Amino acid sequence: MLKEFKDFAMRGNVLDMAIGIIIGGAFGKIISSLVSDILMPPIGLLMGKVDFSSLFINLSGTPQPSLAAAKTAGAPTINYGVFSQTVFDFIIIAFVIFMLVKQVNRFKKEAPPAAPAGPSNEEKLLMEIRDALKARQ
């Protein structure tokens, strides 16, 4: 059983998948940082100095000055600012993956089919016979 597991784990597809998951996790962190640290601050500035990560709806009824204070107090909140950043993360990741797959498919274009081979000797002989019969008529 241990040998079967080793054979399974060492197959190329499993290793490729594991490497893809690890790289994908790191890529996700990079994109999250890009969105929250680079893209959202200028967008928030253009929209009137809004910090998207602090946007929330307080459901407790008691006023809370910030999302951190609401979380500390254990107040239920709807964190639509954090959600919007996550949506931006997803859109960017989806676009990058789309572009990556598009490029890979471009490089994997199949070679054009080879030109059909000329007629075989049998076919040539049959064509000569056909032509000879047509000429007799």
C-alpha positions in Angstrom: 0.0 0.0 0.0 2.9 2.4 0.8 4.4 1.6 -2.6 1.1 2.4 -4.3 0.8 5.7 -2.5 4.4 6.6 -3.4 3.7 5.8 -7.1 0.5 7.9 -6.9 2.3 10.9 -5.2 5.2 10.8 -7.6 3.2 10.9 -10.8 3.8 14.0 -12.8 0.2 15.2 -12.6 0.0 15.2 -8.8 3.3 17.0 -8.5 2.3 19.6 -11.1 -1.0 20.1 -9.3 0.8 20.6 -6.0 3.2 23.1 -7.4 0.3 24.9 -9.1 -1.6 25.2 -5.8 1.5 26.5 -3.9 2.2 29.1 -6.6 -1.5 30.0 -6.9 -1.6 30.6 -3.1 1.4 32.9 -3.3 0.0 34.6 -6.4 -3.3 35.2 -4.5 -1.4 37.0 -1.7 0.4 39.2 -4.2 -2.8 40.1 -5.9 -4.5 40.8 -2.6 -1.6 43.1 -1.6 -1.8 44.8 -5.1 -5.5 45.5 -4.6 -5.5 46.6 -1.0 -2.2 48.4 -0.9 -1.8 49.9 -4.4 -5.1 50.0 -6.3 -7.7 50.8 -3.6 -6.0 53.8 -1.9 -6.0 55.9 -5.1 -9.5 54.8 -6.0 -10.6 55.7 -2.4 -8.8 59.1 -2.8 -10.7 59.8 -6.0 -14.0 58.9 -4.4 -13.5 61.4 -1.5 -10.8 59.9 0.7 -12.7 56.6 1.3 -10.9 53.7 2.9 -12.7 50.7 1.5 -11.4 48.3 4.1 -13.2 50.2 6.8 -16.6 50.4 5.2 -19.2 48.4 7.1 -22.8 48.3 8.2 -23.3 47.9 11.9 -26.1 45.5 12.7 -26.0 45.8 16.5 -27.8 49.1 16.9 -25.0 50.6 19.1 -22.8 53.1 17.3 -19.3 51.9 16.5 -16.6 54.3 15.4 -14.7 51.8 13.2 -14.8 48.3 11.9 -12.0 47.3 14.3 -13.9 48.7 17.3 -17.0 46.9 16.1 -15.1 43.6 15.9 -13.5 44.2 19.3 -17.0 44.8 20.8 -18.3 41.7 19.0 -20.9 43.6 17.1 -22.3 42.0 14.0 -21.4 43.8 10.9 -21.7 43.5 7.1 -18.2 44.3 5.8 -19.0 45.5 2.3 -15.7 47.3 2.0 -13.6 44.2 2.5 -16.0 42.3 0.2 -15.4 44.9 -2.6 -11.7 44.4 -2.2 -12.1 40.7 -2.5 -14.2 41.2 -5.6 -11.4 43.3 -7.1 -8.9 40.6 -6.2 -11.0 38.0 -8.0 -11.5 40.1 -11.1 -7.7 40.8 -11.4 -6.8 37.1 -10.8 -9.4 35.9 -13.3 -8.1 38.4 -15.9 -4.5 37.4 -15.4 -5.4 33.7 -15.6 -7.4 34.4 -18.8 -4.4 36.2 -20.3 -2.1 33.3 -19.3 -4.3 30.6 -20.8 -4.7 32.7 -23.9 -0.9 32.9 -24.3 -0.4 29.2 -23.6 -3.1 28.4 -26.2 -1.4 30.7 -28.7 1.9 28.8 -28.3 0.2 25.4 -28.4 -1.3 26.0 -31.9 -1.4 22.8 -33.8 0.8 22.4 -36.8 -1.2 22.6 -40.0 -2.1 19.2 -41.4 0.4 17.8 -43.8 -0.4 18.0 -47.4 -2.2 14.8 -48.6 0.2 12.3 -50.2 -0.1 11.8 -53.9 -2.0 8.9 -55.3 -0.5 5.5 -54.6 0.8 3.2 -57.5 -2.5 1.3 -57.4 -4.5 4.5 -57.7 -2.4 5.6 -60.6 -2.9 2.3 -62.4 -6.6 2.5 -61.8 -6.7 6.0 -63.1 -4.8 4.9 -66.3 -7.3 2.1 -66.8 -10.2 4.5 -66.3 -8.8 7.0 -68.8 -8.1 4.2 -71.3 -11.7 3.0 -71.0 -13.0 6.5 -71.5 -10.8 6.9 -74.6 -12.3 3.7 -76.1 -15.8 5.0 -76.1 
